[in-house]
Amino acid sequence: MDKKEILTFHEQNLEEILSKLELLDRFKNRELRCSICNKIITKENFGCIYPENDGIKVCCSDLKCLNAVKKLS
């Protein structure tokens, strides 16, 4: 079985991480959307950040969306 590395961070570091990924302005302006369902990402519904061929994607905390991201890896 292949091992995959999962990186985690605390909610307090969300804005710092988004800033490093150049996504913070879009997040603060409510322009950052779930790559699966297109919901606006907020602190309350943030699910995950993941790499995809064309860059970095963000997913909300909806279980259907998180499962969809899981299937991508």
Backbone as XML, in Angstrom:
<?xml version="1.0"?>
<chain id="A" units="angstrom">
  <residue number="1" name="MET">
    <atom name="N" x="0.841" y="-1.180" z="0.000"/>
    <atom name="CA" x="0.000" y="0.000" z="0.000"/>
    <atom name="C" x="0.885" y="1.241" z="0.000"/>
  </residue>
  <residue number="2" name="ASP">
    <atom name="N" x="0.584" y="2.190" z="-0.878"/>
    <atom name="CA" x="1.336" y="3.440" z="-0.938"/>
    <atom name="C" x="1.003" y="4.314" z="0.255"/>
  </residue>
  <residue number="3" name="LYS">
    <atom name="N" x="2.013" y="4.937" z="0.810"/>
    <atom name="CA" x="1.803" y="5.882" z="1.894"/>
    <atom name="C" x="1.723" y="7.275" z="1.303"/>
  </residue>
  <residue number="4" name="LYS">
    <atom name="N" x="0.788" y="8.067" z="1.820"/>
    <atom name="CA" x="0.661" y="9.448" z="1.383"/>
    <atom name="C" x="0.836" y="10.343" z="2.586"/>
  </residue>
  <residue number="5" name="GLU">
    <atom name="N" x="1.507" y="11.433" z="2.374"/>
    <atom name="CA" x="1.741" y="12.407" z="3.431"/>
    <atom name="C" x="0.570" y="13.382" z="3.482"/>
  </residue>
  <residue number="6" name="ILE">
    <atom name="N" x="0.038" y="13.602" z="4.665"/>
    <atom name="CA" x="-1.048" y="14.551" z="4.856"/>
    <atom name="C" x="-0.521" y="15.681" z="5.728"/>
  </residue>
  <residue number="7" name="LEU">
    <atom name="N" x="-0.569" y="16.872" z="5.205"/>
    <atom name="CA" x="-0.128" y="18.038" z="5.955"/>
    <atom name="C" x="-1.341" y="18.695" z="6.589"/>
  </residue>
  <residue number="8" name="THR">
    <atom name="N" x="-1.223" y="19.052" z="7.834"/>
    <atom name="CA" x="-2.333" y="19.705" z="8.527"/>
    <atom name="C" x="-1.861" y="21.014" z="9.137"/>
  </residue>
  <residue number="9" name="PHE">
    <atom name="N" x="-2.819" y="21.860" z="9.472"/>
    <atom name="CA" x="-2.500" y="23.109" z="10.152"/>
    <atom name="C" x="-3.701" y="23.505" z="10.988"/>
  </residue>
  <residue number="10" name="HIS">
    <atom name="N" x="-3.454" y="24.336" z="11.963"/>
    <atom name="CA" x="-4.499" y="24.783" z="12.867"/>
    <atom name="C" x="-5.297" y="25.911" z="12.210"/>
  </residue>
  <residue number="11" name="GLU">
    <atom name="N" x="-6.561" y="26.012" z="12.574"/>
    <atom name="CA" x="-7.435" y="27.062" z="12.053"/>
    <atom name="C" x="-6.829" y="28.452" z="12.224"/>
  </residue>
  <residue number="12" name="GLN">
    <atom name="N" x="-6.075" y="28.643" z="13.302"/>
    <atom name="CA" x="-5.447" y="29.945" z="13.551"/>
    <atom name="C" x="-4.449" y="30.315" z="12.461"/>
  </residue>
  <residue number="13" name="ASN">
    <atom name="N" x="-3.960" y="29.328" z="11.727"/>
    <atom name="CA" x="-2.970" y="29.567" z="10.687"/>
    <atom name="C" x="-3.567" y="29.637" z="9.286"/>
  </residue>
  <residue number="14" name="LEU">
    <atom name="N" x="-4.892" y="29.583" z="9.177"/>
    <atom name="CA" x="-5.531" y="29.551" z="7.862"/>
    <atom name="C" x="-5.144" y="30.755" z="7.016"/>
  </residue>
  <residue number="15" name="GLU">
    <atom name="N" x="-5.254" y="31.943" z="7.565"/>
    <atom name="CA" x="-4.941" y="33.140" z="6.768"/>
    <atom name="C" x="-3.466" y="33.192" z="6.380"/>
  </residue>
  <residue number="16" name="GLU">
    <atom name="N" x="-2.599" y="32.742" z="7.258"/>
    <atom name="CA" x="-1.161" y="32.699" z="6.950"/>
    <atom name="C" x="-0.903" y="31.751" z="5.778"/>
  </residue>
  <residue number="17" name="ILE">
    <atom name="N" x="-1.516" y="30.590" z="5.807"/>
    <atom name="CA" x="-1.347" y="29.610" z="4.722"/>
    <atom name="C" x="-1.920" y="30.169" z="3.422"/>
  </residue>
  <residue number="18" name="LEU">
    <atom name="N" x="-3.117" y="30.734" z="3.493"/>
    <atom name="CA" x="-3.729" y="31.304" z="2.290"/>
    <atom name="C" x="-2.892" y="32.447" z="1.727"/>
  </residue>
  <residue number="19" name="SER">
    <atom name="N" x="-2.280" y="33.217" z="2.600"/>
    <atom name="CA" x="-1.403" y="34.300" z="2.154"/>
    <atom name="C" x="-0.200" y="33.743" z="1.398"/>
  </residue>
  <residue number="20" name="LYS">
    <atom name="N" x="0.412" y="32.709" z="1.941"/>
    <atom name="CA" x="1.577" y="32.095" z="1.281"/>
    <atom name="C" x="1.209" y="31.516" z="-0.081"/>
  </residue>
  <residue number="21" name="LEU">
    <atom name="N" x="-0.047" y="31.083" z="-0.223"/>
    <atom name="CA" x="-0.507" y="30.513" z="-1.493"/>
    <atom name="C" x="-1.138" y="31.567" z="-2.405"/>
  </residue>
  <residue number="22" name="GLU">
    <atom name="N" x="-1.047" y="32.838" z="-1.976"/>
    <atom name="CA" x="-1.594" y="33.969" z="-2.721"/>
    <atom name="C" x="-3.107" y="33.834" z="-2.946"/>
  </residue>
  <residue number="23" name="LEU">
    <atom name="N" x="-3.801" y="33.319" z="-1.927"/>
    <atom name="CA" x="-5.249" y="33.158" z="-1.981"/>
    <atom name="C" x="-5.970" y="34.008" z="-0.943"/>
  </residue>
  <residue number="24" name="LEU">
    <atom name="N" x="-5.235" y="34.701" z="-0.096"/>
    <atom name="CA" x="-5.844" y="35.421" z="1.022"/>
    <atom name="C" x="-6.767" y="36.549" z="0.560"/>
  </residue>
  <residue number="25" name="ASP">
    <atom name="N" x="-6.368" y="37.313" z="-0.428"/>
    <atom name="CA" x="-7.225" y="38.407" z="-0.897"/>
    <atom name="C" x="-8.554" y="37.871" z="-1.417"/>
  </residue>
  <residue number="26" name="ARG">
    <atom name="N" x="-8.510" y="36.805" z="-2.184"/>
    <atom name="CA" x="-9.745" y="36.212" z="-2.702"/>
    <atom name="C" x="-10.611" y="35.686" z="-1.553"/>
  </residue>
  <residue number="27" name="PHE">
    <atom name="N" x="-9.974" y="35.113" z="-0.526"/>
    <atom name="CA" x="-10.694" y="34.614" z="0.646"/>
    <atom name="C" x="-11.383" y="35.762" z="1.376"/>
  </residue>
  <residue number="28" name="LYS">
    <atom name="N" x="-10.650" y="36.836" z="1.641"/>
    <atom name="CA" x="-11.204" y="37.984" z="2.367"/>
    <atom name="C" x="-12.295" y="38.693" z="1.574"/>
  </residue>
  <residue number="29" name="ASN">
    <atom name="N" x="-12.199" y="38.672" z="0.255"/>
    <atom name="CA" x="-13.200" y="39.322" z="-0.601"/>
    <atom name="C" x="-14.358" y="38.390" z="-0.957"/>
  </residue>
  <residue number="30" name="ARG">
    <atom name="N" x="-14.396" y="37.221" z="-0.317"/>
    <atom name="CA" x="-15.440" y="36.218" z="-0.551"/>
    <atom name="C" x="-15.503" y="35.808" z="-2.025"/>
  </residue>
  <residue number="31" name="GLU">
    <atom name="N" x="-14.326" y="35.658" z="-2.632"/>
    <atom name="CA" x="-14.215" y="35.244" z="-4.023"/>
    <atom name="C" x="-13.615" y="33.851" z="-4.161"/>
  </residue>
  <residue number="32" name="LEU">
    <atom name="N" x="-13.181" y="33.263" z="-3.055"/>
    <atom name="CA" x="-12.574" y="31.935" z="-3.074"/>
    <atom name="C" x="-13.699" y="30.907" z="-2.982"/>
  </residue>
  <residue number="33" name="ARG">
    <atom name="N" x="-13.764" y="30.018" z="-3.946"/>
    <atom name="CA" x="-14.876" y="29.068" z="-4.022"/>
    <atom name="C" x="-14.396" y="27.627" z="-4.000"/>
  </residue>
  <residue number="34" name="CYS">
    <atom name="N" x="-15.271" y="26.761" z="-3.511"/>
    <atom name="CA" x="-14.999" y="25.326" z="-3.508"/>
    <atom name="C" x="-14.846" y="24.857" z="-4.953"/>
  </residue>
  <residue number="35" name="SER">
    <atom name="N" x="-13.810" y="24.110" z="-5.204"/>
    <atom name="CA" x="-13.550" y="23.631" z="-6.563"/>
    <atom name="C" x="-14.545" y="22.557" z="-6.991"/>
  </residue>
  <residue number="36" name="ILE">
    <atom name="N" x="-15.302" y="22.007" z="-6.049"/>
    <atom name="CA" x="-16.255" y="20.951" z="-6.368"/>
    <atom name="C" x="-17.673" y="21.502" z="-6.528"/>
  </residue>
  <residue number="37" name="CYS">
    <atom name="N" x="-18.180" y="22.221" z="-5.519"/>
    <atom name="CA" x="-19.580" y="22.673" z="-5.542"/>
    <atom name="C" x="-19.738" y="24.171" z="-5.798"/>
  </residue>
  <residue number="38" name="ASN">
    <atom name="N" x="-18.647" y="24.899" z="-5.817"/>
    <atom name="CA" x="-18.628" y="26.330" z="-6.109"/>
    <atom name="C" x="-19.149" y="27.222" z="-4.972"/>
  </residue>
  <residue number="39" name="LYS">
    <atom name="N" x="-19.323" y="26.678" z="-3.766"/>
    <atom name="CA" x="-19.723" y="27.506" z="-2.623"/>
    <atom name="C" x="-18.577" y="28.455" z="-2.270"/>
  </residue>
  <residue number="40" name="ILE">
    <atom name="N" x="-18.935" y="29.621" z="-1.750"/>
    <atom name="CA" x="-17.926" y="30.551" z="-1.255"/>
    <atom name="C" x="-17.279" y="29.946" z="-0.009"/>
  </residue>
  <residue number="41" name="ILE">
    <atom name="N" x="-15.954" y="29.982" z="0.051"/>
    <atom name="CA" x="-15.212" y="29.433" z="1.191"/>
    <atom name="C" x="-15.127" y="30.483" z="2.292"/>
  </residue>
  <residue number="42" name="THR">
    <atom name="N" x="-15.496" y="30.062" z="3.501"/>
    <atom name="CA" x="-15.407" y="30.906" z="4.694"/>
    <atom name="C" x="-14.635" y="30.135" z="5.757"/>
  </residue>
  <residue number="43" name="LYS">
    <atom name="N" x="-14.345" y="30.788" z="6.881"/>
    <atom name="CA" x="-13.703" y="30.081" z="7.983"/>
    <atom name="C" x="-14.581" y="28.943" z="8.485"/>
  </residue>
  <residue number="44" name="GLU">
    <atom name="N" x="-15.890" y="29.146" z="8.425"/>
    <atom name="CA" x="-16.825" y="28.155" z="8.949"/>
    <atom name="C" x="-16.943" y="26.912" z="8.063"/>
  </residue>
  <residue number="45" name="ASN">
    <atom name="N" x="-16.733" y="27.054" z="6.760"/>
    <atom name="CA" x="-16.915" y="25.891" z="5.886"/>
    <atom name="C" x="-15.632" y="25.454" z="5.175"/>
  </residue>
  <residue number="46" name="PHE">
    <atom name="N" x="-14.487" y="25.953" z="5.612"/>
    <atom name="CA" x="-13.222" y="25.561" z="4.991"/>
    <atom name="C" x="-12.988" y="24.068" z="5.195"/>
  </residue>
  <residue number="47" name="GLY">
    <atom name="N" x="-12.658" y="23.366" z="4.123"/>
    <atom name="CA" x="-12.414" y="21.934" z="4.201"/>
    <atom name="C" x="-10.961" y="21.561" z="4.002"/>
  </residue>
  <residue number="48" name="CYS">
    <atom name="N" x="-10.414" y="21.887" z="2.832"/>
    <atom name="CA" x="-9.025" y="21.514" z="2.557"/>
    <atom name="C" x="-8.466" y="22.314" z="1.390"/>
  </residue>
  <residue number="49" name="ILE">
    <atom name="N" x="-7.160" y="22.242" z="1.296"/>
    <atom name="CA" x="-6.407" y="22.793" z="0.163"/>
    <atom name="C" x="-5.693" y="21.611" z="-0.462"/>
  </residue>
  <residue number="50" name="TYR">
    <atom name="N" x="-5.713" y="21.526" z="-1.784"/>
    <atom name="CA" x="-5.044" y="20.395" z="-2.428"/>
    <atom name="C" x="-4.454" y="20.818" z="-3.771"/>
  </residue>
  <residue number="51" name="PRO">
    <atom name="N" x="-3.389" y="20.145" z="-4.181"/>
    <atom name="CA" x="-2.779" y="20.471" z="-5.474"/>
    <atom name="C" x="-3.529" y="19.775" z="-6.598"/>
  </residue>
  <residue number="52" name="GLU">
    <atom name="N" x="-3.586" y="20.443" z="-7.724"/>
    <atom name="CA" x="-4.125" y="19.834" z="-8.932"/>
    <atom name="C" x="-3.244" y="20.303" z="-10.075"/>
  </residue>
  <residue number="53" name="ASN">
    <atom name="N" x="-3.342" y="19.670" z="-11.212"/>
    <atom name="CA" x="-2.451" y="19.953" z="-12.342"/>
    <atom name="C" x="-2.231" y="21.430" z="-12.592"/>
  </residue>
  <residue number="54" name="ASP">
    <atom name="N" x="-3.279" y="22.220" z="-12.558"/>
    <atom name="CA" x="-3.155" y="23.632" z="-12.900"/>
    <atom name="C" x="-2.987" y="24.535" z="-11.683"/>
  </residue>
  <residue number="55" name="GLY">
    <atom name="N" x="-2.628" y="23.982" z="-10.535"/>
    <atom name="CA" x="-2.353" y="24.825" z="-9.375"/>
    <atom name="C" x="-2.938" y="24.293" z="-8.081"/>
  </residue>
  <residue number="56" name="ILE">
    <atom name="N" x="-3.323" y="25.212" z="-7.214"/>
    <atom name="CA" x="-3.847" y="24.902" z="-5.897"/>
    <atom name="C" x="-5.359" y="25.077" z="-5.917"/>
  </residue>
  <residue number="57" name="LYS">
    <atom name="N" x="-6.064" y="24.111" z="-5.361"/>
    <atom name="CA" x="-7.523" y="24.150" z="-5.278"/>
    <atom name="C" x="-7.940" y="24.162" z="-3.813"/>
  </residue>
  <residue number="58" name="VAL">
    <atom name="N" x="-9.145" y="24.657" z="-3.559"/>
    <atom name="CA" x="-9.707" y="24.719" z="-2.212"/>
    <atom name="C" x="-11.056" y="24.015" z="-2.240"/>
  </residue>
  <residue number="59" name="CYS">
    <atom name="N" x="-11.377" y="23.334" z="-1.152"/>
    <atom name="CA" x="-12.616" y="22.586" z="-1.047"/>
    <atom name="C" x="-13.330" y="22.966" z="0.242"/>
  </residue>
  <residue number="60" name="CYS">
    <atom name="N" x="-14.670" y="22.991" z="0.189"/>
    <atom name="CA" x="-15.440" y="23.271" z="1.401"/>
    <atom name="C" x="-15.501" y="22.018" z="2.286"/>
  </residue>
  <residue number="61" name="SER">
    <atom name="N" x="-16.141" y="22.146" z="3.418"/>
    <atom name="CA" x="-16.191" y="21.047" z="4.382"/>
    <atom name="C" x="-17.349" y="20.080" z="4.154"/>
  </residue>
  <residue number="62" name="ASP">
    <atom name="N" x="-18.130" y="20.269" z="3.103"/>
    <atom name="CA" x="-19.213" y="19.346" z="2.788"/>
    <atom name="C" x="-18.614" y="17.969" z="2.516"/>
  </residue>
  <residue number="63" name="LEU">
    <atom name="N" x="-19.184" y="16.944" z="3.140"/>
    <atom name="CA" x="-18.641" y="15.595" z="3.020"/>
    <atom name="C" x="-18.588" y="15.108" z="1.574"/>
  </residue>
  <residue number="64" name="LYS">
    <atom name="N" x="-19.574" y="15.462" z="0.764"/>
    <atom name="CA" x="-19.575" y="15.060" z="-0.642"/>
    <atom name="C" x="-18.385" y="15.667" z="-1.379"/>
  </residue>
  <residue number="65" name="CYS">
    <atom name="N" x="-18.092" y="16.915" z="-1.072"/>
    <atom name="CA" x="-16.956" y="17.585" z="-1.719"/>
    <atom name="C" x="-15.634" y="16.981" z="-1.262"/>
  </residue>
  <residue number="66" name="LEU">
    <atom name="N" x="-15.494" y="16.759" z="0.039"/>
    <atom name="CA" x="-14.258" y="16.167" z="0.568"/>
    <atom name="C" x="-14.041" y="14.769" z="-0.015"/>
  </residue>
  <residue number="67" name="ASN">
    <atom name="N" x="-15.096" y="13.990" z="-0.153"/>
    <atom name="CA" x="-14.975" y="12.659" z="-0.752"/>
    <atom name="C" x="-14.585" y="12.756" z="-2.221"/>
  </residue>
  <residue number="68" name="ALA">
    <atom name="N" x="-15.101" y="13.751" z="-2.919"/>
    <atom name="CA" x="-14.733" y="13.962" z="-4.324"/>
    <atom name="C" x="-13.247" y="14.274" z="-4.442"/>
  </residue>
  <residue number="69" name="VAL">
    <atom name="N" x="-12.730" y="15.105" z="-3.540"/>
    <atom name="CA" x="-11.298" y="15.431" z="-3.545"/>
    <atom name="C" x="-10.480" y="14.186" z="-3.245"/>
  </residue>
  <residue number="70" name="LYS">
    <atom name="N" x="-10.933" y="13.403" z="-2.300"/>
    <atom name="CA" x="-10.220" y="12.170" z="-1.937"/>
    <atom name="C" x="-10.081" y="11.255" z="-3.144"/>
  </residue>
  <residue number="71" name="LYS">
    <atom name="N" x="-11.115" y="11.171" z="-3.966"/>
    <atom name="CA" x="-11.084" y="10.305" z="-5.150"/>
    <atom name="C" x="-10.112" y="10.823" z="-6.200"/>
  </residue>
  <residue number="72" name="LEU">
    <atom name="N" x="-9.787" y="12.105" z="-6.160"/>
    <atom name="CA" x="-8.854" y="12.681" z="-7.127"/>
    <atom name="C" x="-7.418" y="12.236" z="-6.888"/>
  </residue>
  <residue number="73" name="SER">
    <atom name="N" x="-7.110" y="11.870" z="-5.643"/>
    <atom name="CA" x="-5.704" y="11.546" z="-5.323"/>
    <atom name="C" x="-5.370" y="10.106" z="-5.585"/>
  </residue>
</chain>
